[in-house]
């Protein structure tokens, strides 16, 4: 499911776009939308800041009475949100500024199927490619997007999992190791080490029969009998063959 936020102070125009989004969804059965509508840009910003609201796509009018869409987009980027922003406007005046805040599209009103549907196709394909490089994790009542290459290793700690990240960061999750392994399935750089660890081979500095060392200096001691299999996985990942 894709979370789409629509922000426009013109209720009639917003309703037209909402209907177009529903029509797009009807033609793409593999993509489902949750559409949230905001007639006040400050309401949107407060929800994002206070409750961790994180739409996948934001369709936003540039001209709004409370705050210009460009300014709102700058604040959204400062919050750390990487959502795909599509600006809706009646003028080309702010086209350059739109791309300075990493807007993916700039559509002129009145918005029609001819302009909106190709923009959605392009944006959703980009999101789907990026989703393959990230995990979406629910922690502390909010959703956090974590780049796979930032994950060093994962450690089981009783009923929770601790994900150790680069730059001395970590995330504590309430989930099973099995569920976490399912989320990482298909990414060959992540391998199971015993019952307590999942390790990102990209960050393994060295390994021997007793332990492996991560590139941040952490050491993980290997369970008895696990070295040979891990060694083969390590060389397969980097070389495509055993030595």
Long-range contacts (C-beta under 8 A, 24 or more apart in sequence): 1-32, 1-33, 1-34, 2-31, 2-32, 2-33, 2-34, 2-56, 2-57, 2-124, 2-127, 3-33, 3-34, 3-36, 3-54, 3-55, 3-56, 3-57, 4-33, 4-34, 4-35, 4-36, 4-55, 4-56, 4-57, 4-58, 4-59, 5-35, 5-36, 5-37, 5-38, 5-44, 5-53, 5-55, 5-57, 5-58, 5-59, 5-60, 5-83, 6-35, 6-36, 6-37, 6-38, 6-58, 6-59, 6-60, 7-37, 7-38, 7-39, 7-41, 7-44, 7-58, 7-59, 7-60, 7-61, 7-64, 7-69, 7-72, 8-39, 8-59, 8-60, 8-61, 8-64, 8-88, 9-39, 9-40, 9-41, 9-61, 9-64, 9-65, 9-66, 10-61, 11-39, 13-61, 13-88, 13-109, 13-110, 13-111, 14-39, 16-110, 16-111, 17-59, 17-88, 17-111, 17-116, 20-111, 20-112, 20-113, 20-116, 20-117, 21-116, 21-120, 23-113, 24-113, 24-116, 24-117, 24-120, 31-124, 40-66, 41-66, 41-67, 41-69, 41-72, 42-66, 42-67, 44-72, 45-72, 45-75, 45-76, 48-76, 48-79, 48-81, 49-79, 51-142, 52-141, 52-142, 52-143, 54-81, 54-83, 54-142, 54-143, 54-145, 55-83, 56-83, 56-84, 56-127, 57-83, 57-84, 57-85, 57-86, 57-120, 57-123, 57-124, 57-127, 58-83, 58-84, 58-85, 58-86, 59-86, 59-88, 60-85, 60-86, 60-87, 60-88, 61-87, 61-88, 61-89, 62-87, 62-88, 62-89, 62-91, 62-94, 62-98, 63-89, 63-90, 63-91, 68-94, 69-94, 70-94, 70-97, 70-98, 70-101, 73-98, 73-101, 73-103, 74-101, 77-101, 77-102, 82-145, 84-123, 84-126, 84-127, 86-119, 86-123, 135-183, 135-184, 137-163, 137-171, 137-173, 138-173, 139-171, 139-172, 139-173, 144-171, 146-171, 148-184, 148-187, 148-189, 148-190, 148-200, 149-200, 149-202, 151-190, 151-200, 152-199, 152-200, 152-203, 152-214, 152-215, 152-216, 152-218, 153-197, 153-198, 153-199, 153-200, 153-203, 153-214, 153-218, 153-220, 154-180, 154-197, 154-198, 154-199, 155-196, 155-197, 156-195, 156-196, 156-197, 164-216, 164-218, 166-203, 166-216, 168-216, 188-237, 189-237, 191-230, 191-233, 193-220, 193-222, 193-223, 193-226, 193-230, 194-222, 194-223, 194-226, 195-223, 201-233, 201-234, 201-237, 201-238, 204-234, 207-231, 207-234
